[in-house]
Amino acid sequence: MIRTKAVSIATLGALGMAIAATGTASAQDQPASSTSVLNLPTNPTVFGTSLPSVVKATAIINGEIITQTDIDQRLALLAIANDGEIPATELERLRLQVLRNLIDESLQIQAAKAAEIKVDEGDVDRTVKRVAGNVKQTPEQMAGYLQARGSSIRSIRRQILGEISWRRLQSAKIESGISVGDDEVKAVIERMEASKGTQEYRVGEIFLAATSANAAQAMTNANQIVDALRKGGSFVAYARQYSEASTAAVGGDLGWVRPEQLPDSIAEAVRTLQTGQLSSPIAVPGGVSIVAVQDTRKVLTADPRAAELNLKQVSVNFPAGTSKAQAEPIVARFAAAALNVGGCGGADKLAADFNAEVVQSEGVKLKDLPGALQEMMLPMQVGQATRPFGSLTEGVRVLVICGRDEVNPSMPTYETVMAQMNEERINMRARRYLRDLRRDAIIDFR
């Protein structure tokens, strides 16, 4: 299944990475992992389209035309962001989803204009320039890249205009009307203090809005998303592409929450999930939610997996064609030498003895490492090296711990709690606002 919401400002990084990989010299849009410099394997083994010729209206929203060209260019953006062609079996469904996204985008831009909220060309130019700069291109070069692949810089500019318009409209019409009282914030802090040591969850959510008229279709769409995610799709990427909650811009991240802070149906699902697990679609007021538990911890209690490490990675690379039998003696000697590495200072000597490469990385979060490495490194001390891991093609390597800083959680500040409560209320109001815009719109489908 392909991600179908048009590439947002927050997710243009993923598009930029696709451009970089194909055009010039990652990420799940989202901030880079602290382990990215190490280029670690995900599952380590421990040893031992063209534009249409005819442009015609597909939908008219309050007098504004969406053409087939608009849809095709957004589909091309999706193909770029998904590293390849869109499967023919998904094409028609994706066209309908992209059309719905374009309708919402038009409604958001129109509502901002009606509220006399101005977004000038300079605002859009700056975002386009930043996106192009991230992949060491000029806006003109990026425009050429997109055109050669069936999309256009105009499509991206339109989307950026929609997101800026919607954000400013929320600021003017929703945020200004949100009020969180001092007593409410203090009550939340008191509950957190009382719940010290209880379990809380890092939760991601994909929310699909629905009414009684289209609830069945929303549930069908949600099941398709769940199916794709269980086949290996990225939750963060799908949240950015599908979710209609304001948290879509951050990959659906709800942050750290306790079940009692969530609606009952979602709280019940969260309590039954293990880290890394995904729920089935959940009917909630106003739509359907899919939730994933990304991590767990105990409230205000130190988590050893939150430790930040200073690491040296020593990698032995094998020439192409090296057989397992040829490599095994070298790996065995490498493992024995790593066992007695003699601290981080010995990593360079270890590398010299095996003609290996050394990469140093600071601030690596233990929880960002692959699961097998986390389990191996949890009890390790500074100066120790892991057992060798990797493969003949990617290189066999060890990690030497040069430093380890434990992170002790503290009570969130008054300002942090206030901001989170504000965000939750803004999110709810924004959903209702967009629902009302859809309800009142005059939409003519062709």
For each residue, the residues with C-beta under 8 A, 3 or more apart:
1: 90 224 225 227 228 231 233
2: 78 79 82 86 87 90 94
3: 78 81 82 233 237 238 240 241 242
4: 78 93 94 97 98 101 241 242
5: 8 97 101 240 241 242 243 248
6: 74 77 78 98 101 102 105 155 159 241
7: 11 12 14 15 77 78 81 156 159 241
8: 5 11 12 159 163 240 248 249
9: 12 127 159 160 163 164 249
10: 13 29 240 248 249 250
11: 7 8 14 15 29 81 237 240 241
12: 7 8 9 15 16 29 127 131 156
13: 10 16 17 26 27 29 30 131 134
14: 7 11 17 18 26 27 28 29 81 237
15: 7 11 12 18 19 77 80 81 131
16: 12 13 19 20 131 132 134 135
17: 13 14 20 21 26 27 135
18: 14 15 21 22 80 81 83
19: 15 16 22 23 24 80 135 137 142 145
20: 16 17 23 24 25 135 136
21: 17 18 26 83
22: 18 19 80 145
23: 19 20 135 137 145
24: 19 20 135 136 137
25: 20 136
26: 13 14 17 21 32 36
27: 13 14 17 30 31 32
28: 14 234 236 237 251
29: 10 11 12 13 14 236 237 240 251
30: 13 27 236 250 251
31: 27
32: 26 27 36
33: 36 368
34: 308 361 363 364 365 368
35: 38 40 361 364 365 368 369
36: 26 32 33 39
37: 359 361
38: 35 311 313 359 361 364 399
39: 36
40: 35 44 369 370 373
41: 44 370 389 390 391 394
42: 370
43: 370 372
44: 40 41 370 372 373 389 390
45: 389 390 391
46: 372 376 387 388 389
47: 331 335 387 388 389 396
48: 335 387 388
49: 72 75 76 79 86 149 150
50: 150
51: 69 72 73 150
52: 55 68 69 72
53:
54: 68
55: 52 67 68 69
56: 67 68 446
57: 60 65 66 67 446
58: 66 67 68 70 71 99 445 446
59: 65 66 99 102 103 443 444 445 446
60: 57 63 64 65 66 443 444 446
61: 64 66 103 106 107 110 441 442 443
62: 106 107 110 441 442 443
63: 60 442
64: 60 61 106 110
65: 57 59 60
66: 57 58 59 60 61 70 71 99 102 103 106
67: 55 56 57 58 70 71
68: 52 54 55 56 58 71 72
69: 51 52 55 72 73
70: 58 66 67 73 74 102 155 158
71: 58 66 67 68 74 75 95 98 99 102
72: 49 51 52 68 69 75 76 150
73: 51 69 70 76 77 150 151 152 154 155
74: 6 70 71 77 78 98 101 102 151 155 159
75: 49 71 72 78 79 86 91 94 95 98
76: 49 72 73 79 80 146 149 150 151 155
77: 6 7 15 73 74 80 81 146 151 155 156
78: 2 3 4 6 7 74 75 81 82 86 94 98 241
79: 2 49 75 76 82 84 85 86 149 150
80: 15 18 19 22 76 77 83 146 149 151
81: 3 7 11 14 15 18 77 78
82: 2 3 78 79 86
83: 18 21 80
84: 79
85: 79
86: 2 49 75 78 79 82 90 91 94
87: 2 90 91
88: 91
89:
90: 1 2 86 87 93 94
91: 75 86 87 88 94 95
92: 95 96
93: 4 90 96 97 224
94: 2 4 75 78 86 90 91 97 98
95: 71 75 91 92 98 99
96: 92 93 99 100
97: 4 5 93 94 100 101 221
98: 4 6 71 74 75 78 94 95 101 102
99: 58 59 66 71 95 96 102 103
100: 96 97 103 104
101: 4 5 6 74 97 98 104 105
102: 6 59 66 70 71 74 98 99 105 106
103: 59 61 66 99 100 106 107 438 441 443
104: 100 101 107 108 244 434 438
105: 6 101 102 108 109 158 159 162
106: 61 62 64 66 102 103 109 110 162
107: 61 62 103 104 110 111 434 437 438 441
108: 104 105 111 112 162 165 166 169 434 437
109: 105 106 112 113 161 162 165 166
110: 61 62 64 106 107 113 114
111: 107 108 114 115 165 169 433 437
112: 108 109 115 117 119 165 166 168 169
113: 109 110 116 117 165
114: 110 111
115: 111 112 169 172 173
116: 113
117: 112 113 165 168 169 172
118:
119: 112 123 124 161 164 165 168
120: 123 124
121: 124 125
122: 125 126
123: 119 120 126 127 164
124: 119 120 121 127 128 157 160 161 164
125: 121 122 128 129 139
126: 122 123 129 130
127: 9 12 123 124 130 131 160 164
128: 124 125 131 132 139 142 153 156 157 160
129: 125 126 132 133 139
130: 126 127 133 134
131: 12 13 15 16 127 128 134 135 142 156
132: 16 128 129 135 137 138 139 141 142
133: 129 130 136 137
134: 13 16 130 131
135: 16 17 19 20 23 24 131 132 142
136: 20 24 25 133
137: 19 23 24 132 133 141 142 145
138: 132 141 142
139: 125 128 129 132 142 143 153
140: 143 144
141: 132 137 138 144 145
142: 19 128 131 132 135 137 138 139 145 146 153
143: 139 140 146 147 152 153
144: 140 141 147 148
145: 19 22 23 137 141 142 148 149
146: 76 77 80 142 143 149 151 152 153 155 156
147: 143 144 150 151 152 153
148: 144 145
149: 49 76 79 80 145 146
150: 49 50 51 72 73 76 79 147
151: 73 74 76 77 80 146 147 155 156
152: 73 143 146 147 155 156
153: 128 139 142 143 146 147 156 157
154: 73 157 158
155: 6 70 73 74 76 77 146 151 152 158 159
156: 7 12 77 128 131 146 151 152 153 159 160
157: 124 128 153 154 160 161
158: 70 105 154 155 161 162
159: 6 7 8 9 74 105 155 156 162 163
160: 9 124 127 128 156 157 163 164
161: 109 119 124 157 158 164 165
162: 105 106 108 109 158 159 165 166
163: 8 9 159 160 166 167
164: 9 119 123 124 127 160 161 167 168
165: 108 109 111 112 113 117 119 161 162 168 169
166: 108 109 112 162 163 169 170
167: 163 164 170 171
168: 112 117 119 164 165 171 172
169: 108 111 112 115 117 165 166 172 173 174
170: 166 167 173 174 175 246 426 430 433
171: 167 168 174 175 176
172: 115 117 168 169 175 176
173: 115 169 170 176 177 433
174: 169 170 171 177 178 426 429 430 433
175: 170 171 172 178 422 426
176: 171 172 173
177: 173 174 429
178: 174 175 422 425 426 429
179:
180: 184 185 418 421 422 425
181: 184 185
182: 185 186
183: 186 187
184: 180 181 187 188 421
185: 180 181 182 188 189 414 417 418 421
186: 182 183 189 190 414
187: 183 184 190 191
188: 184 185 191 192 417 421
189: 185 186 192 193 411 412 414 417
190: 186 187 193 194
191: 187 188 194 195
192: 188 189 195 196 299 300 411 412
193: 189 190 196 300 411
194: 190 191
195: 191 192 198 258 299
196: 192 193 299 300 301
197: 298 299 300 301
198: 195 258 298 299
199: 258 296 297 298 299
200: 256 257 258 296 297 298 299
201: 256 257 258 259 270 293 294 295 296
202: 253 254 255 256 293 294 295 296 297
203: 253 254 255 257 262 270 291 292 293 294
204: 235 236 239 251 252 253 254 291 292 294
205: 239 243 245 247 252 254 266 289 290 291 292
206: 222 225 235 238 239 242 243 245 252 289 290 291
207: 243 244 245 247 252 284 287 288 289 431
208: 218 221 222 242 243 244 287 288 289
209: 218 244 286 287 431 434 435
210: 214 215 217 218 219 286 287 288
211: 214 215 435
212: 215
213:
214: 210 211 217 218
215: 210 211 212 218 219 283 288
216: 219 220
217: 210 214 220 221
218: 208 209 210 214 215 221 222 287 288
219: 210 215 216 222 223 281 283 288
220: 216 217 223 224
221: 97 208 217 218 224 225 242 288
222: 206 208 218 219 225 226 281 288 290
223: 219 220 226 227 280 281
224: 1 93 220 221 227 228
225: 1 206 221 222 228 229 233 238 242 290
226: 222 223 229 230 278 279 280 281 290
227: 1 223 224 230 231
228: 1 224 225 231 233 238
229: 225 226 232 233 234 235 238 278 290 292
230: 226 227 278
231: 1 227 228
232: 229
233: 1 3 225 228 229 237 238
234: 28 229 237 238
235: 204 206 229 238 239 251 252 278 292 294
236: 28 29 30 204 239 240 251 252 253
237: 3 11 14 28 29 233 234 240 241 251
238: 3 206 225 228 229 233 234 235 241 242 243
239: 204 205 206 235 236 242 243 247 248 251 252
240: 3 5 8 10 11 29 236 237 243 248 249 251 252
241: 3 4 5 6 7 11 78 237 238
242: 3 4 5 206 208 221 225 238 239 248
243: 5 205 206 207 208 238 239 240 247 248 252
244: 104 207 208 209 248 287 431 434
245: 205 206 207 248 252 427 431
246: 170 249 423 426 427 430 431
247: 205 207 239 243 250 251 252 253 254 427
248: 5 8 10 239 240 242 243 244 245 251 252
249: 8 9 10 240 246
250: 10 30 247 253
251: 28 29 30 204 235 236 237 239 240 247 248
252: 204 205 206 207 235 236 239 240 243 245 247 248 292
253: 202 203 204 236 247 250 294
254: 202 203 204 205 247 257
255: 202 203 420
256: 200 201 202 297
257: 200 201 203 254 261 262
258: 195 198 199 200 201 261 262 299
259: 201 262 267 268 270 271
260: 267
261: 257 258 267
262: 203 257 258 259 266 267 270
263: 266 267 284 285
264: 267 268
265: 268 269 282 283 284
266: 205 262 263 269 270 282 284 289 291
267: 259 260 261 262 263 264 270 271
268: 259 264 265 271 272
269: 265 266 272 273 279 280 282 291
270: 201 203 259 262 266 267 273 279 291 293
271: 259 267 268
272: 268 269
273: 269 270 277 278 279 291 292 293
274: 277 293
275: 293 294 295 296
276: 292 293 294
277: 273 274 292 293
278: 226 229 230 235 273 290 291 292
279: 226 269 270 273 282 290 291 292
280: 223 226 269 290
281: 219 222 223 226 288 289 290
282: 265 266 269 279 288 289 290 291
283: 215 219 265 288
284: 207 263 265 266 287 288 289
285: 263
286: 209 210 431 432 435
287: 207 208 209 210 218 244 284 431
288: 207 208 210 215 218 219 221 222 281 282 283 284
289: 205 206 207 208 266 281 282 284
290: 205 206 222 225 226 229 278 279 280 281 282
291: 203 204 205 206 266 269 270 273 278 279 282
292: 203 204 205 229 235 252 273 276 277 278 279
293: 201 202 203 270 273 274 275 276 277 296
294: 201 202 203 204 235 253 275 276
295: 201 202 275 367
296: 199 200 201 202 275 293
297: 199 200 202 256 301 303 306 409
298: 197 198 199 200 301 303
299: 192 195 196 197 198 199 200 258
300: 192 193 196 197 409 410 411
301: 196 197 297 298 409
302: 306 406 407 408 409
303: 297 298 306 367 407 409
304: 307 366 378 406
305: 366 367 374 378
306: 297 302 303 365 366 367 406 407 409
307: 304 365 366 404 405 406 407
308: 34 363 364 365 366 404 405 407
309: 363 364 365 366 377 401 402 403 404 405
310: 344 360 361 362 363 364 401 402 403 404
311: 38 360 361 362 364 399 400 401 402
312: 344 347 358 359 360 399 400 402
313: 38 358 359 360 361 397 398 399 400
314: 338 347 350 351 354 356 357 358 385 397 398 400
315: 356 357 358 359 390 395 396 397
316: 330 331 334 354 355 356 388 395 396 397
317: 356 357 395
318: 322 327 330 392 395 396
319: 322
320:
321:
322: 318 319 326 327 392
323: 326 327
324: 327 328 392
325: 328
326: 322 323 329 330
327: 318 322 323 324 330 331 392 396
328: 324 325 331 332
329: 326 332 333
330: 316 318 326 327 333 334 354
331: 47 316 327 328 334 335 388 396
332: 328 329 335 336
333: 329 330 336 337 354
334: 316 330 331 337 338 354 388 396 398
335: 47 48 331 332 338 339 387 388
336: 332 333 339 340
337: 333 334 340 341 350 353 354
338: 314 334 335 341 350 385 386 387 388 398 400
339: 335 336 385
340: 336 337
341: 337 338 346 347 350 383 384 385 398 400
342: 345 346 349 383
343: 346 382 383 400
344: 310 312 347 382 383 400 401 402 403
345: 342 348
346: 341 342 343 349 350 400
347: 312 314 341 344 350 351 358 385 400 402
348: 345 351 352 358
349: 342 346 352 353
350: 314 337 338 341 346 347 353 354 356 385 398
351: 314 347 348 354 355 356 357 358
352: 348 349 355 356
353: 337 349 350
354: 314 316 330 333 334 337 350 351
355: 316 351 352
356: 314 315 316 317 350 351 352
357: 314 315 317 351 395
358: 312 313 314 315 347 348 351
359: 37 38 312 313 315
360: 310 311 312 313 402
361: 34 35 37 38 310 311 313 364
362: 310 311 403
363: 34 308 309 310
364: 34 35 38 308 309 310 311 361 368 369
365: 34 35 306 307 308 309 368 369
366: 304 305 306 307 308 309 369 374 377 378
367: 295 303 305 306 374
368: 33 34 35 364 365
369: 35 40 364 365 366 373 374 377
370: 40 41 42 43 44 373 374
371: 374 375
372: 43 44 46 375 376 389
373: 40 44 369 370 376 377 386 389 399
374: 305 366 367 369 370 371 377 378
375: 371 372 378
376: 46 372 373 380 386 387
377: 309 366 369 373 374 380 386 399 401
378: 304 305 366 374 375
379:
380: 376 377 384 386 401
381: 384 401 404
382: 343 344 401 402 403 404
383: 341 342 343 344 400 401 402
384: 341 380 381 400 401
385: 314 338 339 341 347 350 398 399 400 401
386: 338 373 376 377 380 389 398 399 400
387: 46 47 48 335 338 376 398
388: 46 47 48 316 331 334 335 338 396 397 398
389: 41 44 45 46 47 372 373 386 396 397 398
390: 41 44 45 315 394 395 396 397
391: 41 45 394 395 396
392: 318 322 324 327 396
393:
394: 41 390 391
395: 315 316 317 318 357 390 391
396: 47 315 316 318 327 331 334 388 389 390 391 392
397: 313 314 315 316 388 389 390
398: 313 314 334 338 341 350 385 386 387 388 389
399: 38 311 312 313 373 377 385 386
400: 311 312 313 314 338 341 343 344 346 347 383 384 385 386
401: 309 310 311 344 377 380 381 382 383 384 385 404
402: 309 310 311 312 344 347 360 382 383
403: 309 310 344 362 382
404: 307 308 309 310 381 382 401
405: 307 308 309
406: 302 304 306 307
407: 302 303 306 307 308
408: 302
409: 297 300 301 302 303 306
410: 300
411: 189 192 193 300
412: 189 192 416 417 420
413: 416 417
414: 185 186 189 417 418
415: 418 419
416: 412 413 419 420
417: 185 188 189 412 413 414 420 421
418: 180 185 414 415 421 422
419: 415 416 422 423
420: 255 412 416 417 423 424
421: 180 184 185 188 417 418 424 425
422: 175 178 180 418 419 425 426
423: 246 419 420 426 427
424: 420 421 427 428
425: 178 180 421 422 428 429
426: 170 174 175 178 246 422 423 429 430
427: 245 246 247 423 424 430 431
428: 424 425 431 432
429: 174 177 178 425 426 432 433
430: 170 174 246 426 427 433 434
431: 207 209 244 245 246 286 287 427 428 434 435
432: 286 428 429 435 436
433: 111 170 173 174 429 430 436 437
434: 104 107 108 209 244 430 431 437 438
435: 209 211 286 431 432 438 439
436: 432 433 439 440
437: 107 108 111 433 434 440 441
438: 103 104 107 434 435 441
439: 435 436
440: 436 437
441: 61 62 103 107 437 438
442: 61 62 63
443: 59 60 61 62 103
444: 59 60
445: 58 59
446: 56 57 58 59 60
